[in-house]
Each structure stands twice: as C-alpha cells, then as structure tokens.
C-alpha cells in the first residue's frame, strides 16, 4: 500500500479496452463477494453477539460502495471525467470505515465486551484472507497500467479488507483459545489509522496530476509531457510537480 501511481505511456486502443473490461469484471467480482460476505458476517455476528463480526460485515457494505463508485465511473464511455467524483466517494468510504471501527473498538475496550465463539466467523475470515489479496492485486495492476487512480484506490480498499480479515481471525482465535478479549479492538484501532491514511491519499489524488487526463492527447498535461525539455524523466508532464515527487520517492 502507498506505492505511487505514475503517468503511464500512451496505451493502444485495443489494450485500453481490455484493461477497462478487466477492471469492470474485477469490480463486479468484488461487489458480489462483499455482498455475500456482509450477509454471512452480520448474521453470524448477531448470533454470537460479536461486535467484531458485525463491524466486519458493515465493512463489507462499505467495500461494496467503493467498488460501486468505480463501476459507476467505468460505466461511462469517457470514464476519466468521472474520476474526481469517484475518488471522493472512495475517500469518504475510507473515513466512514475508520470512524465506525474506532467507535466500536473503543466501546469494546471500555465495556470489556466478550463475544461468544463463532466457528462460522472464523471460517469467513479465513476465506476472505485467502480471496481478497488476489482481487486487490489484479485490480491494482490493471488500474496502474490504465492510469486510473480510482481503480488503484479501490484495490487499496480491498487490501484493507484483507487486513481486517486477519484482525478478525486473530481476534476471534485469541478470544476463543487464550481469552484475550482485548486483542481484536486494539488491532482494529491500527486498521482504523491505516484507513484514515488511505482515505487522505484518495481524497488528494484528484488534484495530483490525474494520469487519465494526461493520457488524452488534447490535455495540457499531455502537451507538457511531449514538449517539455524534461520529457522522459520521472514525473515529466506533471503540471503540479507532485508526480515527479512521487516518482523520486519510489
């Protein structure tokens, strides 16, 4: 997480269509999986009186909203023009997730809430831990080649779900096997901090040399990239200089 998104070279129309289609399918798969995950987690959480499981299920609902934002963007022919709004939706979903996890974790620590054992919850967390990294990697790779900040931001949201799956699994296991009721809420606070960081990056992304805009031949960024004496150097064509900073940071 946190790797810089650089401006890609001009893509052939055929390759661009392949990547857009791939992103659409990956987003659809993410939405379908998270809908099922939310239903199972919330049901199991209610049965076991588990705040962590219910929170995990609601996180899946937020995952769906993030993926739906990308699906909405890529449903348009000129999907680059929807990038700013989609990025803001993704950023807000990160902040909402962080806020909810923080409130639930603090409440659990303050009250010493001890959920019942949930075998179904542990199986769900293990499956998500196995599935989510692959979805995140595939979407991030396609998004970077396409130059889509929204696809990359949504892949981070999916990766964050992987971390939450690990937290949930460790928390449920630690409580069931060792009686460490506090392990889950403490780890959840760390995840909340990561969510805030990713939300801030997504919120700033629309003002930091949007790669999709630079791909259009009539855009100012594309002209700068072609005409600037710095063409060919990392970050060339970045009107505000932040892409150059990111490239150097890599």
Protein Blocks (a to p, Z undefined) as FASTA:
>chain_A
ZZacdddddddfklmmmmmmmmmmmmmmmmmmmmmmmmmmmmmmmmnopaklmmmmmmmm
mmmmmmmmmmmmmmpmblmlmmmmmmmmmmmmmmmmmmmmmmmmmmmmmnopacdddfkl
mmmmmmmmmmmmmmmmmmmmmmmmnopaklmmmmmmmmmmmmmmmmmmmmmmmmmmnopa
klmmmmmmmmmmmmmmmmmmmmmmmmnopfklmmpmkbmklmmmmmpmkgoiahihiano
mmmmmmmmZZ
